[in-house]
Each structure stands twice: as C-alpha cells, then as structure tokens.
Amino acid sequence: MRLYRLLLHFFPAPFRHRFGNEMVETFADRLREARRQGTRHAAAAWLRAVPDLLAHGLAERRQTTRRSSGLRATMSNLTTDIR
C-alpha cells in the first residue's frame, strides 16, 4: 500500500487529507479480492489504478488551481472596486 499512498500525492493535499484513507481502504479491498483470483488479476488492479490516480490526481490539481485563480481574481476585483 506504500506505492498507492505515494501515488496519492498526485492529488492536492486537501483532497488527500479528506479522501486519502478511504481511497486506500477501497483499493486494498479490491486488491485483496484480485489476489484471491491470482497474480494476473492483482497486476491488472495495479495497472488500472496507476493511470487512474495519475489522471484524476492531475485533473483535481487543475480544478484546484482554477478555483483558487478564480478566487484570487474575484478578490482582486473586489478590492479594486472597494477603492
């Protein structure tokens, strides 16, 4: 599970803090079931998880950046308007 936890760093810290443990537990359950079915199934679980974490983690980072950029712009506009 260390590798999975490491891959969670593709996600922004607030997201990891909120959902990380649940994501690890869910993947651990899936991996456990896959291992019961054999090595190929376990490997397939990892092969699905890695690109999924990468894609969704980077997408979440983009969303977070957009949200905070939008908030900064809004605050800047508000500050300018108040002056």
N, C-alpha and C positions, 0 to 999 in steps of 0.2 A: 504494500500500500504506500510505501515511501515514494515510489515513482508517481503514483496517482496524485498524492499530495503535492509533489513537486510540480506536476503539470497544472495543478490548480492555480499556480502563480501566473498563468496566462490571464486569469481574471483579476480585476481590480480588487484591492484589499477589502473594501467594504462588502463586496459581493462574497468574497471567500469567507469573511467572518460571519456573514449571515447564513450562507448556504453550504459552506465547505464540508462541515461534518456530515450533514445529511447526504451530500453527494458521495462522499467516501463510503458511507454505510450502504448506500444503494448500489454502488459499484462493487463493493465487497460481496454483497448478496448475489449479484449477477455473476461475478467471477467464481464464487463458490459453486453455484449451480453449473456453470460452464465446465469447471474442473471435474465435476461428477460425470460429465459426458465425455471427458477425455481432453488430452493435450491440445488437439486441434481447436476445440471449442473455446478453451481458455485463451489460446493465441488469438482466435477470432475476436474474442471480447476485448482484448487489448488493442487489436488492430482497428476496431470500431471506436474505442474510447479515445485514443490519442488524437486522431484528426478531429473528432467531435469537440474535445476540450480545446484544442488549438483554435478551431473556427469560432466556437461560441465564446471563448475567452477573449479573443481579439475583437469580436463583434461587440461584446459587452464593454470593452475598453473604449471602442469608438463611440458607443452610445453615451458613456460616462463623460467623455471629452466633449461631445456635442452639447450635452446637458449643461456642463459647467461653463463651456464657452458661451452658450446662450444666456446663462445666468449672469456671467460677467458682463456681457453686452447690455443686458437689461439693467443691471445695477449701474453701469456706467451712464447709460441713457437717463436713468432716474436721477443720478447725481447731477448730471448736466442740466436736466430740466428744473431741478430744485434751485440751482444757482440762478 
